[in-house]
C-alpha cells in the first residue's frame, strides 16, 4: 500500500482552473486503495500519469490543459502584514457658549464636520480650557453670563500659546456696529446665530488654511 503522504498527494495534487479536483482513473483508484503495486513505478512515471489524468479530465470539462493551475499550498502563501498608516490628527475647535442648546448644536455640527470638539459654558474657564487643549480654532459667544466675550478674548490673546489661534465671535446680535466692534478688537471673524452648518464649515476651514 502507498505511504500516507503519497496518497494525500494523489488526492489533492492539482486542480483545473475551474477549481474541481482531478478525476482519478481506474489505475489511480487502485493505487490509492492499495490494491496495486505503484511502489515499483518511478516518481517520473507517477507524475506523468497524473498529468495525463489532469489533461483528460480538463478536456472533458472543456478546459484547456494550458489553463490548468496548481493549487497553492498554505506554505506557499505569502502573508503580508502592513502596518496601517496613522490617521492625520483632526483639527480641534473650542466652543464657548453659556446656552445649553447652542452648545449642543455646535458640538453636533462640528463633530459631523469631522472636527474634535471641546465645549464649555463658562467664560471664566475659557483660558484654562484653551491652554489644556490648544485648539486650532475658538468659537466664542460674545454675550456670556459670567464675563463678557470681549474680556475673554483679551485674556486669550494675552497668552503666548494662544495669540495666533483664530477666534471667531459668535452672537445673535445682528447690528453692523457689533460686527465692526468685534473685528476692530481683533476677532478673526464674526458668525451670526442662528447659522448654517455649511457656513460654519467654510468659515473654519478658511481660517485653518491661513495658519
MDAnalysis code that builds the backbone (N, CA, C; Angstrom):
import MDAnalysis as mda
import numpy as np

u = mda.Universe.empty(633, n_residues=211, atom_resindex=np.repeat(np.arange(211), 3), trajectory=True)
u.add_TopologyAttr("name", ["N", "CA", "C"] * 211)
u.add_TopologyAttr("resid", np.arange(1, 212))
u.add_TopologyAttr("resname", ["UNK", "UNK", "UNK", "UNK", "UNK", "UNK", "UNK", "UNK", "UNK", "UNK", "UNK", "UNK", "UNK", "UNK", "UNK", "UNK", "UNK", "UNK", "UNK", "UNK", "UNK", "UNK", "UNK", "UNK", "UNK", "UNK", "UNK", "UNK", "UNK", "UNK", "UNK", "UNK", "UNK", "UNK", "UNK", "UNK", "UNK", "UNK", "UNK", "UNK", "UNK", "UNK", "UNK", "UNK", "UNK", "UNK", "UNK", "UNK", "UNK", "UNK", "UNK", "UNK", "UNK", "UNK", "UNK", "UNK", "UNK", "UNK", "UNK", "UNK", "UNK", "UNK", "UNK", "UNK", "UNK", "UNK", "UNK", "UNK", "UNK", "UNK", "UNK", "UNK", "UNK", "UNK", "UNK", "UNK", "UNK", "UNK", "UNK", "UNK", "UNK", "UNK", "UNK", "UNK", "UNK", "UNK", "UNK", "UNK", "UNK", "UNK", "UNK", "UNK", "UNK", "UNK", "UNK", "UNK", "UNK", "UNK", "UNK", "UNK", "UNK", "UNK", "UNK", "UNK", "UNK", "UNK", "UNK", "UNK", "UNK", "UNK", "UNK", "UNK", "UNK", "UNK", "UNK", "UNK", "UNK", "UNK", "UNK", "UNK", "UNK", "UNK", "UNK", "UNK", "UNK", "UNK", "UNK", "UNK", "UNK", "UNK", "UNK", "UNK", "UNK", "UNK", "UNK", "UNK", "UNK", "UNK", "UNK", "UNK", "UNK", "UNK", "UNK", "UNK", "UNK", "UNK", "UNK", "UNK", "UNK", "UNK", "UNK", "UNK", "UNK", "UNK", "UNK", "UNK", "UNK", "UNK", "UNK", "UNK", "UNK", "UNK", "UNK", "UNK", "UNK", "UNK", "UNK", "UNK", "UNK", "UNK", "UNK", "UNK", "UNK", "UNK", "UNK", "UNK", "UNK", "UNK", "UNK", "UNK", "UNK", "UNK", "UNK", "UNK", "UNK", "UNK", "UNK", "UNK", "UNK", "UNK", "UNK", "UNK", "UNK", "UNK", "UNK", "UNK", "UNK", "UNK", "UNK", "UNK", "UNK", "UNK", "UNK", "UNK", "UNK", "UNK", "UNK", "UNK", "UNK", "UNK", "UNK"])
u.atoms.positions = np.array([
    [0.858, -1.215, 0.000],
    [0.000, 0.000, 0.000],
    [0.881, 1.248, 0.000],
    [0.428, 2.292, -0.708],
    [1.202, 3.519, -0.771],
    [1.320, 4.167, 0.599],
    [2.440, 4.820, 0.826],
    [2.556, 5.592, 2.067],
    [1.486, 6.673, 2.121],
    [1.150, 7.088, 3.340],
    [0.057, 8.050, 3.530],
    [0.335, 9.379, 2.847],
    [1.604, 9.813, 2.843],
    [1.907, 11.102, 2.246],
    [1.694, 11.085, 0.737],
    [1.962, 9.937, 0.084],
    [1.751, 9.831, -1.360],
    [0.264, 9.763, -1.664],
    [-0.496, 9.062, -0.819],
    [-1.939, 9.005, -1.015],
    [-2.551, 10.395, -0.941],
    [-2.102, 11.196, 0.037],
    [-2.630, 12.544, 0.162],
    [-2.280, 13.383, -1.052],
    [-1.066, 13.186, -1.557],
    [-0.642, 13.937, -2.730],
    [-1.478, 13.583, -3.937],
    [-1.774, 12.280, -4.122],
    [-2.570, 11.856, -5.265],
    [-3.994, 12.394, -5.177],
    [-4.491, 12.534, -3.954],
    [-5.864, 13.014, -3.792],
    [-5.977, 14.520, -3.998],
    [-4.917, 15.253, -3.661],
    [-5.014, 16.725, -3.654],
    [-3.937, 17.380, -4.486],
    [-3.433, 16.676, -5.495],
    [-2.265, 17.163, -6.211],
    [-2.528, 18.480, -6.929],
    [-3.384, 18.489, -7.951],
    [-3.640, 19.677, -8.734],
    [-5.118, 19.743, -9.106],
    [-5.541, 20.924, -9.506],
    [-6.922, 21.114, -9.952],
    [-6.928, 21.855, -11.267],
    [-8.061, 21.800, -11.951],
    [-8.239, 22.612, -13.149],
    [-8.555, 24.043, -12.720],
    [-8.552, 24.934, -13.671],
    [-8.814, 26.334, -13.356],
    [-10.187, 26.529, -12.755],
    [-11.126, 25.637, -13.106],
    [-12.469, 25.759, -12.558],
    [-12.528, 25.430, -11.078],
    [-11.431, 24.845, -10.557],
    [-11.388, 24.583, -9.126],
    [-11.890, 23.213, -8.744],
    [-12.226, 22.307, -9.718],
    [-12.708, 20.977, -9.376],
    [-11.535, 20.013, -9.299],
    [-11.559, 19.055, -8.377],
    [-10.433, 18.135, -8.226],
    [-10.301, 17.225, -9.450],
    [-9.075, 16.756, -9.666],
    [-8.814, 15.866, -10.786],
    [-9.514, 14.533, -10.583],
    [-10.177, 14.082, -11.601],
    [-10.878, 12.813, -11.533],
    [-9.875, 11.682, -11.782],
    [-9.609, 10.823, -10.812],
    [-8.611, 9.771, -10.990],
    [-9.129, 8.673, -11.905],
    [-8.196, 8.047, -12.617],
    [-8.571, 6.914, -13.449],
    [-8.649, 5.653, -12.598],
    [-9.025, 4.535, -13.262],
    [-9.182, 3.284, -12.514],
    [-7.864, 2.838, -11.906],
    [-6.782, 3.008, -12.672],
    [-5.473, 2.614, -12.143],
    [-5.120, 3.413, -10.918],
    [-5.372, 4.725, -10.991],
    [-5.066, 5.576, -9.860],
    [-5.904, 5.218, -8.651],
    [-7.160, 4.831, -8.889],
    [-8.020, 4.423, -7.776],
    [-7.478, 3.163, -7.108],
    [-6.968, 2.247, -7.939],
    [-6.385, 1.024, -7.341],
    [-5.149, 1.368, -6.519],
    [-4.351, 2.315, -7.025],
    [-3.179, 2.722, -6.252],
    [-3.571, 3.283, -4.888],
    [-4.583, 4.180, -4.889],
    [-4.967, 4.815, -3.639],
    [-5.623, 3.839, -2.683],
    [-6.238, 2.772, -3.220],
    [-6.862, 1.778, -2.343],
    [-5.855, 0.755, -1.856],
    [-4.640, 0.749, -2.485],
    [-3.604, -0.167, -2.028],
    [-3.651, -1.509, -2.714],
    [-4.518, -1.675, -3.754],
    [-4.601, -2.979, -4.401],
    [-3.584, -3.137, -5.534],
    [-2.960, -2.043, -5.925],
    [-1.968, -2.137, -6.982],
    [-0.570, -2.168, -6.400],
    [0.401, -2.001, -7.255],
    [1.784, -2.011, -6.782],
    [2.505, -0.800, -7.330],
    [2.093, 0.395, -6.967],
    [2.672, 1.605, -7.509],
    [4.084, 1.864, -7.035],
    [4.500, 1.183, -5.960],
    [5.838, 1.435, -5.464],
    [6.898, 1.074, -6.482],
    [6.556, 0.196, -7.447],
    [7.522, -0.194, -8.451],
    [7.642, 0.863, -9.537],
    [6.636, 1.725, -9.648],
    [6.702, 2.782, -10.654],
    [7.607, 3.894, -10.156],
    [8.314, 4.456, -11.079],
    [9.204, 5.556, -10.711],
    [8.403, 6.804, -10.430],
    [9.060, 7.757, -9.770],
    [8.386, 9.021, -9.468],
    [7.979, 9.735, -10.734],
    [8.834, 9.729, -11.752],
    [8.515, 10.409, -13.011],
    [7.325, 9.770, -13.694],
    [7.210, 8.421, -13.622],
    [6.068, 7.743, -14.231],
    [4.767, 8.138, -13.534],
    [4.802, 8.220, -12.224],
    [3.596, 8.604, -11.489],
    [3.203, 10.034, -11.828],
    [4.197, 10.933, -11.921],
    [3.895, 12.311, -12.279],
    [3.303, 12.401, -13.682],
    [3.865, 11.588, -14.631],
    [3.357, 11.611, -15.991],
    [1.917, 11.117, -16.032],
    [1.654, 10.044, -15.264],
    [0.284, 9.519, -15.207],
    [-0.671, 10.566, -14.664],
    [-0.232, 11.287, -13.635],
    [-1.090, 12.310, -13.035],
    [-1.359, 13.450, -14.002],
    [-0.330, 13.854, -14.770],
    [-0.520, 14.912, -15.750],
    [-1.489, 14.488, -16.835],
    [-1.394, 13.233, -17.273],
    [-2.306, 12.734, -18.287],
    [-3.746, 12.729, -17.774],
    [-3.888, 12.345, -16.498],
    [-5.224, 12.352, -15.903],
    [-5.786, 13.768, -15.866],
    [-4.961, 14.720, -15.500],
    [-5.416, 16.101, -15.457],
    [-5.855, 16.570, -16.838],
    [-5.068, 16.254, -17.839],
    [-5.397, 16.672, -19.200],
    [-6.702, 16.040, -19.664],
    [-6.850, 14.730, -19.341],
    [-8.064, 14.017, -19.759],
    [-9.293, 14.608, -19.102],
    [-9.185, 14.891, -17.816],
    [-10.344, 15.419, -17.085],
    [-10.704, 16.829, -17.553],
    [-9.687, 17.687, -17.696],
    [-9.955, 19.056, -18.092],
    [-10.489, 19.131, -19.513],
    [-10.056, 18.209, -20.371],
    [-10.580, 18.177, -21.736],
    [-12.067, 17.843, -21.713],
    [-12.444, 16.921, -20.832],
    [-13.857, 16.558, -20.733],
    [-14.691, 17.697, -20.175],
    [-14.029, 18.623, -19.434],
    [-14.746, 19.762, -18.862],
    [-14.604, 20.999, -19.733],
    [-14.119, 20.834, -20.969],
    [-13.948, 21.942, -21.919],
    [-12.965, 22.972, -21.399],
    [-11.927, 22.517, -20.695],
    [-10.882, 23.398, -20.204],
    [-9.572, 22.944, -20.806],
    [-8.830, 23.863, -21.359],
    [-7.554, 23.518, -21.962],
    [-6.533, 23.168, -20.895],
    [-5.684, 22.140, -21.157],
    [-4.643, 21.806, -20.164],
    [-3.735, 22.981, -19.871],
    [-3.575, 23.889, -20.832],
    [-2.709, 25.036, -20.596],
    [-3.297, 26.000, -19.574],
    [-4.641, 25.863, -19.353],
    [-5.300, 26.732, -18.374],
    [-5.212, 26.188, -16.961],
    [-4.698, 24.949, -16.845],
    [-4.644, 24.335, -15.522],
    [-3.587, 25.024, -14.670],
    [-3.932, 25.244, -13.411],
    [-3.012, 25.884, -12.494],
    [-2.946, 25.068, -11.222],
    [-1.759, 24.945, -10.646],
    [-1.628, 24.165, -9.419],
    [-2.280, 24.855, -8.242],
    [-2.748, 24.053, -7.321],
    [-3.298, 24.585, -6.077],
    [-2.147, 25.048, -5.213],
    [-2.245, 26.270, -4.719],
    [-1.182, 26.792, -3.881],
    [-1.327, 26.251, -2.469],
    [-0.287, 25.626, -2.006],
    [-0.325, 25.065, -0.658],
    [-0.211, 26.192, 0.348],
    [-0.667, 25.956, 1.585],
    [-0.581, 27.005, 2.604],
    [0.835, 27.499, 2.815],
    [1.835, 26.626, 2.648],
    [3.211, 27.028, 2.861],
    [3.670, 28.023, 1.808],
    [3.049, 27.992, 0.615],
    [3.455, 28.879, -0.455],
    [2.790, 30.239, -0.366],
    [1.783, 30.370, 0.492],
    [1.058, 31.621, 0.629],
    [1.885, 32.620, 1.420],
    [2.087, 33.789, 0.832],
    [2.879, 34.817, 1.492],
    [1.951, 35.731, 2.273],
    [2.168, 35.836, 3.553],
    [1.364, 36.696, 4.398],
    [2.062, 38.043, 4.540],
    [1.408, 39.091, 4.054],
    [1.977, 40.435, 4.149],
    [1.260, 41.195, 5.246],
    [1.965, 41.617, 6.257],
    [1.376, 42.405, 7.336],
    [1.924, 43.815, 7.231],
    [1.076, 44.724, 6.736],
    [1.486, 46.108, 6.560],
    [0.942, 46.924, 7.712],
    [1.809, 47.626, 8.371],
    [1.370, 48.468, 9.485],
    [0.482, 49.586, 8.972],
    [-0.750, 49.701, 9.469],
    [-1.667, 50.740, 8.957],
    [-1.130, 52.127, 9.225],
    [-1.372, 53.031, 8.268],
    [-0.960, 54.420, 8.437],
    [-1.781, 55.061, 9.549],
    [-1.117, 55.859, 10.332],
    [-1.829, 56.578, 11.376],
    [-2.644, 57.696, 10.753],
    [-3.867, 57.820, 11.194],
    [-4.732, 58.862, 10.660],
    [-4.217, 60.236, 11.091],
    [-4.287, 61.139, 10.153],
    [-3.888, 62.507, 10.477],
    [-4.808, 63.041, 11.573],
    [-4.218, 63.766, 12.516],
    [-5.000, 64.274, 13.642],
    [-6.016, 65.293, 13.156],
    [-7.246, 65.151, 13.602],
    [-8.314, 66.049, 13.175],
    [-8.138, 67.424, 13.823],
    [-8.511, 68.497, 13.114],
    [-8.450, 69.840, 13.708],
    [-9.392, 69.921, 14.918],
    [-8.999, 70.717, 15.889],
    [-9.797, 70.833, 17.113],
    [-10.408, 72.232, 17.213],
    [-11.603, 72.262, 17.796],
    [-12.331, 73.521, 17.961],
    [-12.802, 73.624, 19.412],
    [-12.552, 74.759, 20.014],
    [-13.076, 75.048, 21.347],
    [-14.304, 75.945, 21.192],
    [-15.426, 75.505, 21.767],
    [-16.689, 76.261, 21.693],
    [-17.026, 76.787, 23.082],
    [-17.301, 78.079, 23.163],
    [-17.666, 78.696, 24.436],
    [-19.036, 79.355, 24.277],
    [-20.016, 78.830, 25.014],
    [-21.379, 79.362, 24.939],
    [-22.118, 78.949, 26.201],
    [-22.798, 79.903, 26.855],
    [-23.484, 79.579, 28.103],
    [-24.892, 79.043, 27.882],
    [-25.352, 78.975, 26.639],
    [-26.662, 78.407, 26.334],
    [-26.497, 76.924, 25.998],
    [-27.179, 76.072, 26.739],
    [-27.001, 74.623, 26.579],
    [-27.411, 74.146, 25.185],
    [-28.505, 74.700, 24.652],
    [-28.960, 74.290, 23.327],
    [-27.960, 74.703, 22.243],
    [-27.449, 75.925, 22.348],
    [-26.451, 76.390, 21.376],
    [-25.182, 75.543, 21.437],
    [-24.807, 75.195, 22.647],
    [-23.599, 74.389, 22.825],
    [-23.788, 72.996, 22.236],
    [-24.980, 72.436, 22.454],
    [-25.280, 71.109, 21.919],
    [-25.284, 71.113, 20.393],
    [-25.892, 72.139, 19.815],
    [-25.937, 72.218, 18.357],
    [-24.537, 72.403, 17.764],
    [-23.745, 73.256, 18.398],
    [-22.385, 73.494, 17.895],
    [-21.559, 72.213, 17.934],
    [-21.693, 71.465, 19.017],
    [-20.953, 70.204, 19.120],
    [-21.398, 69.237, 18.029],
    [-22.697, 69.121, 17.841],
    [-23.210, 68.224, 16.797],
    [-22.703, 68.646, 15.420],
    [-22.792, 69.940, 15.131],
    [-22.380, 70.438, 13.816],
    [-20.897, 70.189, 13.572],
    [-20.078, 70.473, 14.545],
    [-18.625, 70.335, 14.374],
    [-18.196, 68.875, 14.273],
    [-18.805, 68.031, 15.081],
    [-18.454, 66.616, 15.006],
    [-18.896, 66.005, 13.693],
    [-20.024, 66.470, 13.144],
    [-20.470, 65.979, 11.847],
    [-19.531, 66.434, 10.730],
    [-18.778, 67.501, 10.988],
    [-17.798, 68.003, 10.021],
    [-16.403, 67.445, 10.277],
    [-16.321, 66.479, 11.192],
    [-15.059, 65.777, 11.497],
    [-14.044, 66.656, 12.227],
    [-14.534, 67.510, 13.112],
    [-13.641, 68.267, 13.985],
    [-13.662, 67.634, 15.381],
    [-12.559, 67.767, 16.086],
    [-12.551, 67.413, 17.510],
    [-13.082, 68.612, 18.281],
    [-13.950, 68.360, 19.256],
    [-14.669, 69.460, 19.898],
    [-14.466, 69.433, 21.413],
    [-14.177, 70.621, 21.952],
    [-14.232, 70.851, 23.392],
    [-15.257, 71.950, 23.615],
    [-16.271, 71.688, 24.429],
    [-17.353, 72.642, 24.639],
    [-17.453, 72.992, 26.112],
    [-17.472, 74.293, 26.412],
    [-17.608, 74.747, 27.795],
    [-18.637, 75.871, 27.843],
    [-19.255, 76.039, 29.023],
    [-20.311, 77.035, 29.192],
    [-19.871, 78.209, 30.049],
    [-18.607, 78.258, 30.413],
    [-18.112, 79.299, 31.307],
    [-17.044, 80.139, 30.619],
    [-17.263, 81.450, 30.612],
    [-16.260, 82.338, 30.050],
    [-15.010, 82.399, 30.899],
    [-15.186, 82.330, 32.227],
    [-14.045, 82.419, 33.133],
    [-13.094, 81.237, 32.941],
    [-13.640, 80.087, 32.606],
    [-12.813, 78.892, 32.438],
    [-12.253, 78.730, 31.021],
    [-12.516, 79.690, 30.159],
    [-12.108, 79.548, 28.757],
    [-10.598, 79.482, 28.593],
    [-9.887, 80.370, 29.261],
    [-8.428, 80.387, 29.115],
    [-7.829, 79.074, 29.594],
    [-8.304, 78.595, 30.727],
    [-7.802, 77.325, 31.261],
    [-8.076, 76.178, 30.287],
    [-9.284, 76.152, 29.729],
    [-9.628, 75.096, 28.773],
    [-8.799, 75.211, 27.502],
    [-8.582, 76.433, 27.035],
    [-7.812, 76.632, 25.812],
    [-6.355, 76.210, 25.998],
    [-5.792, 76.497, 27.145],
    [-4.405, 76.092, 27.402],
    [-4.283, 74.576, 27.531],
    [-5.361, 73.952, 27.990],
    [-5.331, 72.498, 28.164],
    [-5.423, 71.765, 26.832],
    [-6.260, 72.263, 25.920],
    [-6.467, 71.533, 24.658],
    [-5.777, 72.168, 23.459],
    [-5.324, 73.433, 23.587],
    [-4.662, 74.136, 22.486],
    [-5.414, 73.946, 21.170],
    [-6.600, 74.518, 21.064],
    [-7.431, 74.309, 19.873],
    [-6.858, 74.996, 18.639],
    [-7.303, 74.544, 17.484],
    [-6.922, 75.187, 16.225],
    [-7.791, 76.406, 15.940],
    [-9.025, 76.379, 16.436],
    [-9.967, 77.489, 16.267],
    [-10.815, 77.595, 17.532],
    [-11.198, 78.826, 17.887],
    [-12.079, 79.051, 19.036],
    [-13.336, 79.759, 18.560],
    [-14.503, 79.207, 18.935],
    [-15.796, 79.862, 18.692],
    [-16.247, 80.452, 20.022],
    [-16.318, 81.777, 20.092],
    [-16.565, 82.456, 21.360],
    [-17.829, 83.300, 21.289],
    [-18.779, 82.958, 22.168],
    [-20.006, 83.755, 22.270],
    [-19.674, 85.090, 22.925],
    [-20.250, 86.160, 22.395],
    [-19.940, 87.490, 22.927],
    [-20.731, 87.829, 24.177],
    [-21.884, 87.189, 24.349],
    [-22.733, 87.519, 25.493],
    [-22.800, 86.325, 26.437],
    [-21.875, 86.289, 27.376],
    [-21.815, 85.228, 28.373],
    [-22.341, 85.754, 29.699],
    [-22.843, 84.869, 30.535],
    [-23.426, 85.277, 31.808],
    [-22.380, 85.720, 32.824],
    [-21.238, 85.038, 32.833],
    [-20.276, 85.319, 33.900],
    [-19.259, 86.399, 33.528],
    [-18.999, 86.587, 32.225],
    [-17.981, 87.548, 31.810],
    [-18.221, 87.893, 30.342],
    [-17.847, 89.071, 29.949],
    [-18.043, 89.496, 28.563],
    [-17.137, 88.712, 27.616],
    [-17.661, 88.417, 26.431],
    [-16.853, 87.734, 25.438],
    [-15.641, 88.539, 25.015],
    [-15.759, 89.869, 25.057],
    [-14.623, 90.728, 24.719],
    [-13.514, 90.601, 25.752],
    [-13.900, 90.468, 27.013],
    [-12.904, 90.280, 28.066],
    [-12.211, 88.923, 27.926],
    [-13.001, 87.905, 27.594],
    [-12.413, 86.573, 27.367],
    [-11.411, 86.633, 26.215],
    [-11.780, 87.355, 25.167],
    [-10.881, 87.491, 24.017],
    [-9.544, 88.109, 24.442],
    [-9.595, 89.173, 25.251],
    [-8.374, 89.841, 25.707],
    [-7.495, 88.896, 26.520],
    [-8.123, 88.091, 27.355],
    [-7.357, 87.153, 28.181],
    [-6.709, 86.062, 27.318],
    [-7.413, 85.623, 26.302],
    [-6.850, 84.609, 25.406],
    [-5.651, 85.154, 24.640],
    [-5.787, 86.377, 24.144],
    [-4.704, 86.970, 23.362],
    [-3.497, 87.322, 24.240],
    [-3.692, 87.413, 25.526],
    [-2.579, 87.713, 26.427],
    [-1.665, 86.515, 26.637],
    [-2.126, 85.338, 26.248],
    [-1.319, 84.130, 26.394],
    [-0.566, 83.848, 25.090],
    [0.738, 83.679, 25.223],
    [1.581, 83.477, 24.043],
    [1.180, 82.231, 23.270],
    [0.762, 81.172, 23.990],
    [0.386, 79.925, 23.321],
    [-0.866, 80.076, 22.464],
    [-1.653, 81.141, 22.715],
    [-2.949, 81.294, 22.051],
    [-3.035, 82.544, 21.182],
    [-1.962, 83.283, 21.080],
    [-2.062, 84.580, 20.404],
    [-2.278, 84.460, 18.896],
    [-2.016, 83.289, 18.312],
    [-2.206, 83.123, 16.870],
    [-3.413, 82.256, 16.519],
    [-4.136, 81.803, 17.530],
    [-5.292, 80.945, 17.282],
    [-6.452, 81.793, 16.765],
    [-7.065, 81.436, 15.630],
    [-8.224, 82.195, 15.147],
    [-9.376, 82.126, 16.157],
    [-9.928, 83.273, 16.498],
    [-11.057, 83.348, 17.418],
    [-12.224, 83.978, 16.673],
    [-13.305, 83.230, 16.554],
    [-14.483, 83.685, 15.813],
    [-15.556, 84.107, 16.797],
    [-16.024, 85.325, 16.672],
    [-17.110, 85.829, 17.516],
    [-18.425, 85.235, 17.032],
    [-19.163, 84.643, 17.957],
    [-20.459, 84.038, 17.629],
    [-21.519, 84.750, 18.466],
    [-22.523, 85.319, 17.816],
    [-23.520, 86.092, 18.542],
    [-24.813, 86.192, 17.751],
    [-25.883, 86.501, 18.486],
    [-27.176, 86.731, 17.845],
    [-27.388, 88.207, 17.553],
    [-26.441, 89.054, 17.940],
    [-26.532, 90.491, 17.709],
    [-26.225, 90.791, 16.243],
    [-27.219, 91.256, 15.536],
    [-27.070, 91.440, 14.094],
    [-26.718, 92.871, 13.695],
    [-26.555, 93.757, 14.677],
    [-26.250, 95.143, 14.339],
    [-24.861, 95.246, 13.702],
    [-24.748, 96.008, 12.642],
    [-23.437, 96.200, 11.995],
    [-22.385, 96.749, 12.949],
    [-22.813, 97.547, 13.903],
    [-21.851, 98.121, 14.847],
    [-21.192, 97.044, 15.707],
    [-21.972, 96.019, 16.066],
    [-21.418, 94.920, 16.864],
    [-20.352, 94.153, 16.060],
    [-20.650, 93.890, 14.812],
    [-19.683, 93.189, 13.964],
    [-18.411, 94.023, 13.807],
    [-18.601, 95.322, 13.583],
    [-17.450, 96.200, 13.406],
    [-16.592, 96.247, 14.658],
    [-17.252, 96.292, 15.813],
    [-16.509, 96.336, 17.073],
    [-15.705, 95.051, 17.281],
    [-16.349, 93.918, 17.006],
    [-15.667, 92.642, 17.198],
    [-14.435, 92.522, 16.297],
    [-14.568, 92.911, 15.061],
    [-13.442, 92.815, 14.134],
    [-12.361, 93.838, 14.467],
    [-12.764, 94.973, 15.000],
    [-11.788, 96.024, 15.314],
    [-10.883, 95.654, 16.484],
    [-11.407, 94.871, 17.439],
    [-10.575, 94.489, 18.583],
    [-9.676, 93.305, 18.259],
    [-9.926, 92.657, 17.126],
    [-9.018, 91.590, 16.716],
    [-9.639, 90.224, 16.499],
    [-10.962, 90.100, 16.626],
    [-11.591, 88.814, 16.317],
    [-11.301, 88.446, 14.856],
    [-11.088, 87.167, 14.621],
    [-10.750, 86.715, 13.268],
    [-11.942, 86.760, 12.333],
    [-13.149, 86.568, 12.877],
    [-14.349, 86.570, 12.045],
    [-15.561, 86.743, 12.934],
    [-16.726, 86.862, 12.300],
    [-17.966, 87.149, 13.007],
    [-19.045, 86.242, 12.443],
    [-19.614, 85.378, 13.302],
    [-20.628, 84.417, 12.871],
    [-21.942, 84.721, 13.577],
    [-22.973, 84.934, 12.776],
    [-24.266, 85.335, 13.327],
    [-25.135, 84.101, 13.591],
    [-25.731, 84.050, 14.788],
    [-26.676, 82.989, 15.124],
    [-28.074, 83.376, 14.619],
    [-28.889, 82.406, 14.237],
    [-28.524, 81.001, 14.003],
    [-27.775, 80.872, 12.686],
    [-26.855, 79.931, 12.619],
    [-26.021, 79.785, 11.430],
    [-26.250, 78.413, 10.790],
    [-25.912, 78.336, 9.535],
    [-25.990, 77.068, 8.814],
    [-24.681, 76.304, 9.000],
    [-24.777, 74.991, 9.039],
    [-23.584, 74.172, 9.233],
    [-22.579, 74.396, 8.104],
    [-23.088, 74.562, 6.886],
    [-22.192, 74.799, 5.760],
    [-21.411, 76.092, 5.907],
    [-22.061, 77.147, 6.414],
    [-21.376, 78.421, 6.632],
    [-20.302, 78.270, 7.707],
    [-20.632, 77.542, 8.761],
    [-19.659, 77.294, 9.824],
    [-18.452, 76.535, 9.286],
    [-18.708, 75.536, 8.485],
    [-17.627, 74.728, 7.915],
    [-16.699, 75.582, 7.046],
    [-17.266, 76.376, 6.172],
    [-16.448, 77.205, 5.276],
    [-15.630, 78.232, 6.049],
    [-16.240, 78.816, 7.086],
    [-15.532, 79.831, 7.856],
    [-14.345, 79.235, 8.600],
    [-14.554, 78.106, 9.243],
    [-13.467, 77.481, 9.999],
    [-12.348, 77.034, 9.059],
    [-12.698, 76.403, 7.963],
    [-11.674, 75.915, 7.040],
    [-10.911, 77.063, 6.390],
    [-11.563, 78.199, 6.197],
    [-10.874, 79.357, 5.638],
    [-9.773, 79.845, 6.579],
    [-10.070, 79.824, 7.869],
    [-9.060, 80.279, 8.825],
    [-7.990, 79.202, 9.085],
    [-8.364, 77.957, 9.002],
    [-7.373, 76.901, 9.146],
    [-6.366, 76.935, 8.016],
    [-6.837, 77.238, 6.809],
    [-5.942, 77.266, 5.655],
    [-4.953, 78.426, 5.716],
    [-5.273, 79.431, 6.505],
    [-4.382, 80.596, 6.608],
    [-3.336, 80.458, 7.703],
    [-3.427, 79.381, 8.470],
    [-2.457, 79.182, 9.548],
    [-1.103, 78.756, 9.017],
])
